[in-house]
Structure formats: C-alpha cells, structure tokens
Amino acid sequence: MNLLLSPLFWEVGGWLAFLFVGGLCMWADFGRNLSRKQQIGLLAVLIGLLCFKRVLVLFINRELNPDESQLLSQALTLRYHPVYWKYVDGATMGPLSCYFVSLPGFFGVPLNYVVIRWLAFGCTLLSVTGGYFAIENFFGPRAARLAIFPAIAFLAFTTHLDFLHATNEHLSLALIGLAIWQYSRLYKQRAFDSVTGLFLLGFVSSLVPFAKLQGTPTALIIVSAAFIGLIRQFPTLTPFRFWRALGGLLIGGLLFPVLVVALTLFFGVFGDFIHFYIQSNLAYSAGAGFLVFLAHFPVFVSRTSDFVLFLLPTLALIIAWVLFSRKGNGKSDVLFFSVAVLVSSAYAVIKPGNEFTHYLLYLVIPVCLLNAWFLDTFRKPVHTVFWVAAILISVGTNAMMEGDKPSNKYRQIPFALRHFYVSPTAQEVLKLAKPGEDLVVWGWAPNFNVETQMPQGVCDNHTIREVMGSDQEVHRARYMRNIQASRPPVFLDAVGPHSTWLNDRARYGYETFPELKRFIDTNYRYVGEIDQTRVYARNDRYKQPTLTTTSNVDKTRINL
C-alpha cells in the first residue's frame, strides 16, 4: 500500500511532527546559544510542520467555500478581459486579489481549486514568516519562535474549512505581514528617517486596500506608527532629512492609489471604482450598529472552537503575567504598537457585522505580536516548558472535540479528490460552448464558470445585489448592459438548492427581473434542467436537447 495514501500516516505523522517541534522549542531554551543557522533551522521546522499538515487540503480539487469559485471565476474573466470594474466586480474582493489569482492563467496553468489553494497557502506562509521576522526584530529569535508557535499549530491542525479554503483575505494578510516586518526593521535600526525604508513601508501598506479594503485599518495603524517613529526622531534630524523621509513615506503610500485612479480614468471605470468598491464597501454591513456587533463578537468567536483554543495560551500567558510578574521589558512602545494592530484588526473583523469565520484570520499575527511581548518577560526555560505544554494541550483538546466532523472526511481519503471535477451541468454547457467563451450564471454558483473554464459574461458572478439591497436598480442596469454586450452562448439560472443563499426560484429566479426575462426569452432557447439548474442556449447555438432533465444531485460528486 502506498504510504502517502494512508490516512494513518498523515494523522500519526502530523502528531509526531508536532511533538518533535515542541520538543525542539524546549531544547533550544536549555542553555543553548544557537547560531543563526540553527535559528533559521528551527523556523524551517515550524514551517515544515505547517506544510506537512496542509498537504492534503492543497490537493483537494473541489470547492471548499463559494469564495474560491468567486475568486477563480473573476480570475478567469481577467485572463480574457483584463479591465477590472468593466468586466469584473468582486464586491468586497479587491482587484489585486483577483489579478493575483489570475497570474498562473497567463502562463497556461488551468485555474482550478488546487492552484488557488496553493496561492493562498503561499500567502499564509508569507504572513507567518513576516510575523516571525518582525517579532525577531522586536524581541529576538527565542520570543519569535515561541510567539509564532501557536499560530503554526492553529493553522496546521484546524479542521474548520473557513480557515482552510482560499479566501480573498489571504493576499491582504500577506501584505500586512510584510508591512509589519518592514516596520520592525525600521524600529530595530532606529531608522525612521530612512527614505527607502519608509517608501517601501508606505508602498506595501498602500496595496492592502486594493487586495481587501477590510485590511485598511491595520495598514493605517502600521503607517501611523512609522510616522510617529519619524516624529520622535525629529529632534535628531535636520529639517531637510525630516522632510525627505516624510516625502518618502507619502510618495510610497500614494504611488499605487494614484496609479489606480489614473488607470480607472483611462479605461472609463472611475465612477464604478468609487461607487461599487469604495462606497459599497464602506456601506457594507449586516444592518445593525458597531456596538451591537461588538457586543455579539464574543458569541461569534465562541462558536469556533479552533480559534478559541488558539486564544487560550495567550489568555493563560496574560493571567500568568498579572499574577506572577507584572514587570516590563523596556519596550512599552512595542506593546502599544501590538495592541493598536490587534484593536484595528478586531475592528476590521467586527465592523461589517457578518459572522464569516475566515475574517478571524486577521487576528492571528496580531495575537502573536502580543504573545511576544509577554513571553519576553518570561525568559526561564521552565517558562518555555509551560508555554509549549499549553499549546500542546489546546491543540489536543481541539482535536478531540472536532476530529469526527463530516468536513474532515478528506483526511480519510488522501489525494482522492485531486482530479478536477466537472458537473453534469457544466458538461452540458461545454456541448454548447467552449472554454474561453463567456458564460452567465444567474444566482450564486460561479463554480460553473470554473468547471467550464469560461469567463463570466457580466461583472457580478453572483446576483445577490440584483435581488436584494437598496442598490438593486444600479446593479440591474449594469447587468443588462453587460449581458447585452457579451451575449454569452449559454445562460444558466442556478437559483435552487445548489445556489448559495439564493434558493427560492419563485423569489429570485431570473423571471423576477423583467428586462432580463425579455432578453433571455428573445435571444435564447430553453435546453433543459440538470440538478435544478436551468440551461439556456443562444438561438444560434441551440441544439436539440439530448440530456435527461433531472432534479437529483449527481451522486458521483464527493461533497465536503
């Protein structure tokens, strides 16, 4: 039997690797004066644990969350129609995230779920590594490896699919990790007057809002901290050096936004950029006020045992500091910075009011920064033993609580889902059109664009904004302009049980949009219904139906 196909190998191997890494962290604290190579080696072992535990997820070629299909369908569209807001509107998904996912497509790589998950995992590694080196610059390698260990353990052993799928937050998290790292370099060198350093910090931070606008508060805190650092150095600087450094920060921070504005003006989508991205995201909310969302936040977190148990070692560390230490380490400014980053990230998570579990990823590295400050006040080897034991216990407890979840069944069939799945609906579409041609899907099922490798023929790859909200008329008007311009060979009405949220055909079917109904009735012919998805072919592409109309879910598909 192939060892790599054995669930026991991955399960036992993961726990043995976890215990080995914990042992190394303790070993390194007992009278060891580690060389730089050994310190980097310990970091590599930590990263290796995360990679080992994530391998099985990285080779699941299925949708784990609708976000993955949304990102992929937008990336597919940009591969053929590369002007954002003219052909693609990711709503809360930033343009940079969509372009980032589209990059492999320009090199001939099929855009599927394995590809997007590897890209997201690369961002996770960048975020964690950036966090590690930032903490190392603040407190040294011991605090860095111990502070980042809970994040590694959480990300490695979590069984919650919202923490495992490729989210539109990943690129912004990587950029935030790099920005924190760059700030730490300026802090360590006391070089807040460095023109190049401030330019890089400003530039990287300015990318965050275009990857995911939700990450903007955290980016602003990092830039503000650098500006405060420059102000504190002001007495030691000449006016010329001060203004030159400030100019570097401002130019770095404004360069990319100015470029975006120029490009949107050039392509005639500046109004769409302002309305559909800036204004719509600022107004994005579940409907109540921030204080209501804040009051409900602990309840939201408590529903996710993975994240609660990730937080427990930090809570224990803070309680231990209050009871047994209460001493500082001479770096209160880093504590203020860490708290500010954590609070701003928490605000970004809470403010929308939507309890999407993957939003909590914004808190992982800020919690590690806070860990580092407290760990730096507990420097004895015995403290390390207690810390590592707390992490082992929290992860072990979560494993016992969550191990039998249905979503974990991929662990019982290693690599069995690595092949790309094409549903019967997508197979029928490919009889009427070919990859590279436009496909419009009414409802919320962009997986059909992914399965057929066909770009979306309208900006919105889900139609919730066409059937709900106060901005319906604006979105419907754009939808009609888009579909009249693209005239896709195939139109699908996916409203039904396989459409996210939009399940009621009587309330949300395409017929509820009169202008769209007239357009489809005039230019398309009904082909049939598969898995409760209606298929329409443009008049010139219509063929006598050969499919068997069915409302049953395809039994050969393995759902997670």
C-alpha positions, 0 to 999 in steps of 0.5 A: 500500500502506498504510504502517502495514501494512508490516512494513518500516516498523515494523522500519526505523522502530523502528531509526531511532527508536532511533538518533535517541534515542541520538543525542539522549542524546549531544547533550544531554551536549555542553555543553548546559544544557537547560531543563526543557522540553527535559528533559521533551522528551527523556523524551517521546522515550524514551517515544515510542520505547517506544510506537512499538515496542509498537504492534503487540503492543497490537493483537494480539487473541489470547492471548499467555500463559494469564495474560491469559485468567486475568486477563480471565476473573476480570475478567469474573466481577467485572463480574457478581459483584463479591465477590472470594474468593466468586466469584473466586480468582486464586491468586497474582493479587491482587484489585486486579489483577483489579478493575483489569482489570475497570474498562473492563467497567463502562463497556461496553468488551468485555474482550478481549486488546487492552484488557488489553494496553493496561492493562498497557502503561499500567502499564509506562509508569507504572513507567518514568516513576516510575523516571525521576522518582525517579532525577531526584530522586536524581541529576538529569535527565542520570543519569535519562535515561541510567539509564532508557535501557536499560530503554526499549530492553529493553522496546521491542525484546524479542521474548520474549512473557513480557515482552510479554503482560499479566501480573498483575505489571504493576499491582504494578510500577506501584505500586512505581514510584510508591512509589519516586518518592514516596520520592525526593521525600521524600529530595530535600526532606529531608522525612521528617517530612512527614505527607502525604508519608509517608501517601501513601508508606505508602498506595501501598506498602500496595496492592502486596500486594493487586495481587501479594503477590510485590511485598511485599518491595520495598514493605517495603524502600521503607517501611523506608527512609522510616522510617529517613529519619524516624529520622535526622531525629529529632534535628531534630524535636520529639517531637510532629512525630516522632510525627505523621509516624510516625502518618502513615506507619502510618495510610497503610500500614494504611488499605487492609489494614484496609479489606480485612479489614473488607470480607472480614468483611462479605461472609463471605470472611475465612477464604478471604482468609487461607487461599487468598491469604495462606497459599497464597501464602506456601506457594507454591513449586516444592518445593525450598529458597531456596538451591537456587533461588538457586543455579539463578537464574543458569541461569534468567536465562541462558536469556533472552537479552533480559534478559541483554543488558539486564544487560550495560551495567550489568555493563560500567558496574560493571567500568568503575567498579572499574577506572577510578574507584572514587570516590563521589558523596556519596550512599552512602545512595542506593546502599544504598537501590538495592541493598536494592530490587534484593536484595528484588526478586531475592528476590521473583523467586527465592523461589517457585522457578518459572522464569516469565520475566515475574517478571524484570520486577521487576528492571528499575527496580531495575537502573536505580536502580543504573545511576544511581548509577554513571553519576553518577560518570561525568559526561564526555560521552565517558562518555555516548558509551560508555554509549549505544554499549553499549546500542546494541550489546546491543540489536543483538546481541539482535536478531540472535540472536532476530529469526527466532523463530516468536513474532515472526511478528506483526511480519510481519503488522501489525494482522492479528490485531486482530479478536477471535477466537472458537473453534469451541468457544466458538461452540458454547457461545454456541448454548447460552448467552449472554454474561453467563451463567456458564460452567465450564471444567474444566482450564486454558483460561479463554480460553473464558470470554473468547471467550464473554464469560461469567463463570466459574461457580466461583472457580478458572478453572483446576483445577490445585489440584483435581488436584494439591497437598496442598490438593486436598480444600479446593479440591474442596469449594469447587468443588462448592459453587460449581458447585452454586450457579451451575449454569452452562448449559454445562460444558466439560472442556478437559483435552487438548492445548489445556489448559495443563499439564493434558493427560492426560484419563485423569489429570485429566479431570473423571471423576477427581473423583467428586462432580463426575462425579455432578453433571455426569452428573445435571444435564447432557447430553453435546453433543459434542467440538470440538478435544478439548474436551468440551461439556456442556449443562444438561438444560434447555438441551440441544439436539440436537447439530448440530456435527461432533465433531472432534479437529483444531485449527481451522486458521483460528486464527493461533497465536503 
